[in-house]
Amino acid sequence: MTELVDPRIEYATCAVSDITYGCDPIRPEQVAYLRIAEPIGWPYDNQNGGHRYVEDHHVQKPSGEKKIPNESWTPVRILGDVPVAPDGSVVFRVPADTAVYFQLLDKDRMELRRMRSFISFQSGEVRGCAGCHETRGVAPGTEAESMKLALRSEPTAPILPPWGDRPISFLRDVQPVLNRHCVRCHGGLTPAGELDFAGGLTSFDLEVPDYGYNRAYVTIMTAGLVACSPARQQDASITTPLAYGSHRSRLISTLNEEPHCDEVSLSVEERLRLLMWIDANAPYHDRFVNKRAKQPAYDPAADHELYQSLLAIHTRRCASCHKPDEVTRPDWIDIYRADRSLFLVAPLARKAGGHGRCGSAVYTSKKDPDYGAALGLVHTAVEKTWSRPRRDIQSLEHVDRLARRP
């Protein structure tokens, strides 16, 4: 490894002779991109104190309580991907004074191997490496004949992910893909394969609502649809290439199989969103817990009074066909439009603007007193959700709030 430093330059430059050095059996021609990612550091400031993350969660599901695998993984910011030359060489820019780790990607930008430690660079630093797992006795060649393809050109600026340089938020950056392509079959009272990919909010701790998730994330994690790094369990063991990530995740492989390959057509960007999220180790939150929040967050999934009020209405109107608790689902609340919440729109007659899913419409008109009472309860809950947002909703505020319609 060789280093030069010029503190007048705001970024650093890294040049690698062979990005697959020490990554057997991966060959240079298999690698098309190098991803640069930042594990977000745990923040501390005088106003908010030390923030923290959450571990070992239990989440409420309609069929009972399920445990999410250890969710102590830090938020991740993908700084971008840079193309790798066919001979495995690459030269690129890196933000200074930032902890980063690297990932080797194939032509489809799917992870082949991941760096499980991190490294940082100084302002203006120029660092050259022989490869990913070089020894101290190995240095990149300097003779003209040993100059690699990428090293003959200027440093490449990383290609940002579809959501820009913000840390990944499952609710904001991934859930929209599931909404467009999956929920029509994997949602509602009887989701296909008992896999519910709807985006409704869930909670596992009635006392600490800021720790909740959403239904799709709970489904994906508890069903083992993504292959995560053992780092989630704080496992420091050495792993082999392709041991986890998008190449080993059922969520991706299933999309290439029937019937999904015929019925689901993801755009390039949508597929990339899924791949990048999985290869970032499938985080949910884009931020840490604020231990000194100015006001407690509101969580409709943990609002016991809301649940009991809706349960009373469903006991009166739905018990002839359903168990009331089966259709009293806070995760069916639509946080953008209260009137599109599933337990409101499904039993409402088509002529009144509903789905008319029940054999005989439960609510023939929006003037039905019980419909109005349920809508009022949900509308109040939605307003509280946005006025006192929990951690995942905060990631939506600047992006999706304009999408809310009366």
QUIZI-V900734 format. One record per residue. RES is the residue in three letters. D_LAST is the distance of its C-alpha to the last C-alpha in whole Angstrom. Layout:
RES;D_LAST
RES;D_LAST
This chain:
MET;60
THR;60
GLU;58
LEU;58
VAL;56
ASP;55
PRO;53
ARG;52
ILE;50
GLU;46
TYR;46
ALA;49
THR;50
CYS;51
ALA;53
VAL;54
SER;57
ASP;56
ILE;53
THR;54
TYR;57
GLY;57
CYS;55
ASP;57
PRO;57
ILE;54
ARG;55
PRO;54
GLU;53
GLN;51
VAL;49
ALA;47
TYR;44
LEU;45
ARG;41
ILE;41
ALA;39
GLU;39
PRO;38
ILE;37
GLY;39
TRP;38
PRO;37
TYR;39
ASP;38
ASN;40
GLN;36
ASN;35
GLY;38
GLY;39
HIS;35
ARG;36
TYR;35
VAL;35
GLU;37
ASP;38
HIS;35
HIS;34
VAL;31
GLN;30
LYS;29
PRO;29
SER;33
GLY;34
GLU;34
LYS;35
LYS;36
ILE;35
PRO;38
ASN;39
GLU;36
SER;38
TRP;37
THR;36
PRO;33
VAL;34
ARG;34
ILE;35
LEU;37
GLY;37
ASP;40
VAL;43
PRO;45
VAL;49
ALA;52
PRO;54
ASP;56
GLY;54
SER;54
VAL;51
VAL;51
PHE;47
ARG;46
VAL;44
PRO;43
ALA;45
ASP;45
THR;43
ALA;43
VAL;43
TYR;44
PHE;45
GLN;44
LEU;46
LEU;44
ASP;45
LYS;44
ASP;41
ARG;40
MET;40
GLU;42
LEU;46
ARG;47
ARG;45
MET;47
ARG;47
SER;48
PHE;47
ILE;48
SER;48
PHE;49
GLN;50
SER;49
GLY;51
GLU;53
VAL;54
ARG;55
GLY;56
CYS;57
ALA;59
GLY;56
CYS;54
HIS;56
GLU;59
THR;62
ARG;63
GLY;66
VAL;64
ALA;63
PRO;62
GLY;64
THR;65
GLU;68
ALA;67
GLU;67
SER;65
MET;62
LYS;59
LEU;57
ALA;54
LEU;56
ARG;57
SER;54
GLU;51
PRO;49
THR;46
ALA;42
PRO;40
ILE;37
LEU;34
PRO;32
PRO;29
TRP;27
GLY;29
ASP;31
ARG;29
PRO;30
ILE;29
SER;26
PHE;25
LEU;22
ARG;21
ASP;24
VAL;25
GLN;22
PRO;20
VAL;24
LEU;24
ASN;20
ARG;22
HIS;25
CYS;26
VAL;23
ARG;24
CYS;27
HIS;27
GLY;24
GLY;23
LEU;26
THR;29
PRO;28
ALA;31
GLY;34
GLU;32
LEU;31
ASP;27
PHE;25
ALA;22
GLY;20
GLY;19
LEU;20
THR;24
SER;26
PHE;30
ASP;31
LEU;29
GLU;31
VAL;30
PRO;26
ASP;26
TYR;28
GLY;26
TYR;25
ASN;23
ARG;24
ALA;25
TYR;28
VAL;29
THR;30
ILE;32
MET;34
THR;35
ALA;36
GLY;38
LEU;36
VAL;37
ALA;40
CYS;40
SER;43
PRO;45
ALA;44
ARG;41
GLN;44
GLN;46
ASP;48
ALA;50
SER;52
ILE;53
THR;51
THR;52
PRO;50
LEU;47
ALA;47
TYR;44
GLY;40
SER;39
HIS;42
ARG;42
SER;39
ARG;38
LEU;35
ILE;36
SER;39
THR;37
LEU;35
ASN;39
GLU;40
GLU;39
PRO;37
HIS;35
CYS;37
ASP;36
GLU;32
VAL;31
SER;31
LEU;30
SER;30
VAL;32
GLU;30
GLU;28
ARG;32
LEU;32
ARG;29
LEU;31
LEU;34
MET;34
TRP;32
ILE;35
ASP;37
ALA;36
ASN;37
ALA;33
PRO;32
TYR;28
HIS;28
ASP;28
ARG;29
PHE;31
VAL;31
ASN;31
LYS;34
ARG;33
ALA;29
LYS;28
GLN;26
PRO;26
ALA;23
TYR;21
ASP;21
PRO;19
ALA;22
ALA;24
ASP;23
HIS;26
GLU;24
LEU;21
TYR;23
GLN;26
SER;23
LEU;22
LEU;25
ALA;26
ILE;24
HIS;25
THR;28
ARG;28
ARG;26
CYS;27
ALA;30
SER;32
CYS;31
HIS;30
LYS;31
PRO;28
ASP;28
GLU;28
VAL;24
THR;23
ARG;22
PRO;20
ASP;20
TRP;18
ILE;15
ASP;12
ILE;12
TYR;9
ARG;7
ALA;9
ASP;9
ARG;11
SER;13
LEU;17
PHE;18
LEU;16
VAL;15
ALA;19
PRO;21
LEU;18
ALA;20
ARG;20
LYS;20
ALA;17
GLY;15
GLY;16
HIS;19
GLY;22
ARG;24
CYS;26
GLY;29
SER;28
ALA;24
VAL;24
TYR;21
THR;22
SER;19
LYS;15
LYS;18
ASP;20
PRO;20
ASP;20
TYR;17
GLY;15
ALA;17
ALA;16
LEU;13
GLY;13
LEU;15
VAL;13
HIS;10
THR;13
ALA;14
VAL;12
GLU;11
LYS;15
THR;15
TRP;14
SER;16
ARG;19
PRO;19
ARG;22
ARG;24
ASP;22
ILE;19
GLN;20
SER;21
LEU;18
GLU;17
HIS;18
VAL;17
ASP;14
ARG;12
LEU;11
ALA;10
ARG;7
ARG;4
PRO;0
